[in-house]
Amino acid sequence: MELQEAVIVSGARTAVGRFGGAFKDVAAPDLGAEAIKAALERAGIRPEQVEEVVMGNALQATEAGYAARLSSLKAGIPQETPTIAINRQCSSGLEAINMAAQLVRTGEVDIAVAGGMET
């Protein structure tokens, strides 16, 4: 099997703050959704074109529950699009990017969104 090339076509992030700082009252899925929306807009990709979302988050035990899925939905990605949550105490966002690249390289999807979020 020949692997496809995976490329990053866009990126976005929210402002950086300290733990318990300015963003302490903002839910991680809201921050994740804003980053997803901005990245898609910059790339000229419509939410319905996304075939998979992979998001990492170290603090899963929050009122947000399944933060990866909530970010995806709040970003306007259709509910039919699968979402994978990575729960890792360090580098969960990088692991999400790696997993999305693997999905593209193996031909499972053509367009994936990947990243991480904390609040």
PLY file of the C-alpha trace (Angstrom):
ply
format ascii 1.0
element vertex 119
property float x
property float y
property float z
element edge 118
property int vertex1
property int vertex2
end_header
0.00 0.00 0.00
1.35 3.38 -0.99
0.88 6.07 1.64
-0.60 9.43 0.68
1.06 12.68 1.62
-0.41 14.47 4.63
-0.02 18.25 4.75
-1.06 20.92 7.22
-2.98 23.56 5.27
-3.89 25.90 8.12
-3.47 26.55 11.80
-5.06 28.67 14.48
-4.78 29.15 18.19
-6.37 31.15 20.94
-4.47 33.58 23.13
-2.20 31.99 25.72
-2.88 32.47 29.39
-1.85 31.03 32.72
-3.67 28.16 34.41
-6.50 29.67 36.46
-6.00 33.02 34.70
-8.04 35.08 32.26
-9.66 32.07 30.55
-10.58 30.15 33.71
-14.31 30.76 33.13
-14.22 29.84 29.43
-14.95 26.18 28.66
-12.26 24.30 26.73
-14.75 23.26 24.00
-15.50 26.93 23.32
-11.81 27.70 22.87
-11.36 24.60 20.70
-14.34 25.55 18.54
-12.98 29.05 17.90
-9.61 27.63 16.83
-11.28 25.06 14.55
-13.49 27.71 12.92
-10.54 30.03 12.32
-8.35 27.27 10.87
-11.09 26.12 8.49
-11.82 29.67 7.37
-8.13 30.38 6.69
-7.85 27.19 4.63
-11.07 27.82 2.70
-12.52 24.52 3.92
-16.23 24.24 4.70
-17.15 22.41 7.93
-19.08 19.76 5.97
-15.89 18.85 4.06
-14.19 17.64 7.26
-14.22 13.84 7.48
-12.69 13.38 10.96
-11.88 15.53 13.98
-9.15 14.54 16.44
-8.71 16.77 19.50
-6.57 16.37 22.59
-7.37 17.61 26.08
-5.57 16.77 29.33
-8.35 17.86 31.70
-11.20 15.59 30.56
-12.95 15.45 33.92
-14.86 18.73 33.56
-18.45 19.79 33.14
-17.75 19.84 29.40
-17.72 16.04 29.19
-16.64 14.99 25.71
-14.77 18.22 24.92
-13.52 17.09 21.51
-17.04 16.39 20.26
-18.43 19.61 21.69
-15.68 21.64 20.00
-16.43 19.96 16.70
-20.15 20.64 16.91
-19.71 24.23 18.14
-17.39 24.85 15.17
-20.24 23.89 12.83
-18.91 20.49 11.80
-21.87 18.18 11.11
-22.86 15.69 13.79
-22.31 12.86 11.29
-18.56 13.61 11.26
-16.71 11.32 13.68
-14.63 12.81 16.48
-11.77 11.21 18.41
-10.74 12.49 21.85
-7.15 12.09 23.04
-6.75 12.16 26.83
-3.06 12.53 27.54
-1.39 14.55 30.27
1.25 15.97 27.95
1.29 16.57 24.20
-2.31 15.51 23.58
-2.59 18.08 20.78
0.55 16.77 19.08
-0.76 13.22 19.38
-4.02 14.38 17.77
-2.10 15.88 14.85
-0.12 12.66 14.45
-3.29 10.55 14.48
-5.02 12.78 11.92
-1.96 12.59 9.67
-2.07 8.79 9.87
-5.74 8.82 8.85
-4.87 10.92 5.79
-1.73 8.96 4.88
-3.57 5.63 4.95
-6.39 7.02 2.80
-9.11 6.71 5.43
-9.91 10.42 5.07
-8.85 13.30 2.84
-9.58 16.14 5.27
-9.11 15.99 9.04
-9.02 18.61 11.77
-6.62 18.09 14.66
-5.46 20.02 17.70
-5.64 20.45 21.41
-7.42 22.61 23.96
-7.21 23.48 27.64
-8.67 26.12 29.87
0 1
1 2
2 3
3 4
4 5
5 6
6 7
7 8
8 9
9 10
10 11
11 12
12 13
13 14
14 15
15 16
16 17
17 18
18 19
19 20
20 21
21 22
22 23
23 24
24 25
25 26
26 27
27 28
28 29
29 30
30 31
31 32
32 33
33 34
34 35
35 36
36 37
37 38
38 39
39 40
40 41
41 42
42 43
43 44
44 45
45 46
46 47
47 48
48 49
49 50
50 51
51 52
52 53
53 54
54 55
55 56
56 57
57 58
58 59
59 60
60 61
61 62
62 63
63 64
64 65
65 66
66 67
67 68
68 69
69 70
70 71
71 72
72 73
73 74
74 75
75 76
76 77
77 78
78 79
79 80
80 81
81 82
82 83
83 84
84 85
85 86
86 87
87 88
88 89
89 90
90 91
91 92
92 93
93 94
94 95
95 96
96 97
97 98
98 99
99 100
100 101
101 102
102 103
103 104
104 105
105 106
106 107
107 108
108 109
109 110
110 111
111 112
112 113
113 114
114 115
115 116
116 117
117 118
